[in-house]
Amino acid sequence: MNSPTEPRTFECWIKGEWVVPESGRYITRMSPAHDCPVTRIPEGTATEVNKAVAAAKASFESRIWAGLSGSARSAVLYAVAEGLLKRKEELALLETLESGKPLVQAGWEVEWSAGLWKHAAALCRHLYGQSCNTLGEATLAMTIREPIGVVGLITPWNFPLLIASQKAPYALAAGCSMVIKPSELTSATTLILAEVLREAGLPDGVFNVVTGYGAPVGQTLCEHADIEMISFTGSTNVGKSIAATAAGTLKKVALELGGKNPMIVMNDADLDVAVDAGRLGAFFNMGECCNASSRILVQEGIADQFVAQLVEFAKQLVVGDPLNPTSKLGAIINETQEQKILGYLDVARKSGVTVCMGGHKMTTAKGRFIEVTILDHVPAGSAIANEEVFGPVLSIVRFKTLDEAIAIANQTHFGLSAGIFTSDYNQALKASRALRAGTVWVNTWFEGHAEHSFGGYKQSGSGRELGSKAVEEYTEEKSILFSLGKRNPWW
């Protein structure tokens, strides 16, 4: 496939129609792989945010969506899933051009996103309260769950459609209205999602999209008095800022933040399985993934063999044009991220770690590409072993005992994901309980399902997405009490 000759222009999506930004300014997104303009999106301001919030609030108060039955909402969300699949090629291509990820992978992500909309469609009909009938003959009480109101969704650049689909369908299943701000680097698929939602039958004003920079768009959302909740996925530092800003109006905040995820490989592990999982975990999506296994802790007895096997396996990975179906890794998202990765590599080399492969920027006619990199004998306390690099860089840390590995794994301020590879389920269970992470994988990595909750410990975030209670994140619990017969004037 060829890169486009002209960028595709979008507008903000407010109250079911395209809205030209009042400022008249647009952001042109250059393909990180091809150095050509691929999309133009509005540089939104507080004006567009205020219009979008007003539309969302009006739709919520009218009950045009929140007042529907669960089965009626379910039908719309299921139709969205089908609509995404019908536009799979268009969505995948735009995501590849904006993000630099391989086109084949982007296609998978559209399919995974559709699966989340179907899961949310099922949960529409399974939102329950409780009753309490043990309060005496004269009293009956119950709790119900109601949509929290207008929510603000702020999504990142690395999995734009997929992460929007971890939030929006569950908020809609609860009956909420919303304003979503996608990353200014990868906004196209979220804007197309708005069209898909309208075609599926979602009432105007329930789903609104304002594009632009974090300041002012994201900041205005977080400050806005009519936004009842913010759900954010992105870096830990930005998450802290959002939580501080949202505190001004005491709105609810759900955060899915960074990770420095440890994969522990024991002496008795199946090496073929562990090597395959390690390669996938470290280099999928160019390592631009909060769940990346960016540090692998290997027990000393098998460390040399593991590293040698991993290097040979990693050499098979093709880094190149994401439109080429043979490419497994594409381009780095932007120059800022590229320089951050190269900076970590420069510091690591100077510290004396062993560079088993890679470690440099690739020389290409166009785009930003970094070699698949494996570092060995990385000190457990070093920056590259504890800070989120967000690139195709894997650090190997060696250890002696499982207790030592658990201590190393838990020493960072992150706690998103972790894993252990072993044939001893006593060790597996011990590690699963001791590792301070929201997800622990045993003899696998990156395996996820809509039915399973996702979120982090410590500074990897708060709240949970997906799973059977995903819709509850976007609700308030209300207690209702009935007094039967004549009230007893006890005071």
Steps between C-alpha positions, in 0.01 A plus 500: 500500500605859442487792742238768413578801286259733685408507870146417604332790683265454796297732722388472862189288557241677714131419533505263205668724244841620388592834656771730361726633778434861590873571487528370143824323595584140411771251597660312213613150593809378317542126456784387731593237242468697176556868593190607306182673625222245561229679702391850604301538821359808673707670766213516742467759776291550811224626271460160333526320835226715649274437200563126518438483876179699460382257230588201715328648805185579304485148360550351846236713667252425224536127580503432125772240561517451876126433511512209255478141612816295520388292205450812284847631583641154440367494145673829417836392645488171313430692178809713572711183513368395162558850362864494609557169326342632178749789501795290616728576204439875520552510876812283490663706226440832675629363830813368329566827319460705818673267749762318294388155616484208253182491292435135578510576872270800458248268334513267798438795730182593313376144554595510870322834535183359345515218755499752785189670362328161488603429859365836613179429309451189712566688824226754418251242622692403814522809717353415839427651839405326824199475726495485879188351655632436853429847640165416654139479385472876445814551290622389159828623355687456175801628312506580129779600264452812290726646230745745653416765240726669245845344487822621341716238330864575419678237293865448393679464168629143521168309471251776415198299385557208737530715813205716398314167479608410853316809624222635276281189461493437875413861576226478237380169643450677833296774329757779515561773245858603423766717346813322382837657429727269299874564471581770248739248342238232428150650485363359174357169620315666790342749260390218271363320805266797545357435154461130577312582820255728318439237233437243775222716642662687789307825563674826414690664783573183695847452346712804418862532386723804548852471360807702584773532760484407868496870579240631448272208399590241762549761769160656437334159520667431834401839640143507363232504769254304284738206451433247775785261421829487312639173365858537380759266351854628459818579688522502879615862512203622296271281708618671817434839344150394395418372848618828653294708256188284541522541876384858453148376428533167684412308185567128486826404329595164347864468392682236295862612505854380435675174573843344527381146488722217626500157335664244732655196331595217738760227441223243446309707242419371152759709318329492162178632652677764710714623209198531271304689765797721581544602139130578461475683831803721445463594134130491409387845380868607496503469878261797517271314736425547870492120539836438332731248668776755481703330773546125514636356822684175423628251757876451475489129416344558157588863436769446237289250308189716523676812374668318212171343391311829535756690290477245219121511514491882506723521193208364298294813571472730199504874578378713212218660303180421692309470171722202408328181625836347597579775754455401863612837638429839348602856574541689827207735561688834492840661541448572870444132575787398275742728684377373835572139399841583355585694815432196718712285269789746515496502881476120511799453270710735711407306814663185363202276422542236230333598173403163353339650191374833368530815702492758221277700272465339158620684191200531269399734219179590681350466847627422849599142572701356791670161498363215709721527809590245769715604797651243739656524846284804574531611865169456682517853637585678174273752331442286191390210724254711697369778275257466210698527174202436268708370210642175354748460787521192724706490820619164637551494878651186653405363842574204731178420691129555453487721809768720343306515173179602677684773689650634175162481326328698775763769547361742239213741564308330217268203541311436178594149387745223585558135415686183589612205289551180696392135503462511880156626591606554860738765368233629263244542778753660734598754236140567397415598856818694570530705182347846543327530165146517367558211259730201554556257214622145559680335205350752258512872420265754342209259527192707571125463478209741521363292787812564713556827689801718421673768705801574715640517850703790642582772245371291210154634564167466676174334406443206267396464138340197332369203696152434632489826699637733232169682466485566874801733467267744324216489753401640835336279761178637645324375813117512506299433817123449526307547822182291497183596685484779758840645585614467861576851635798382707662841566 
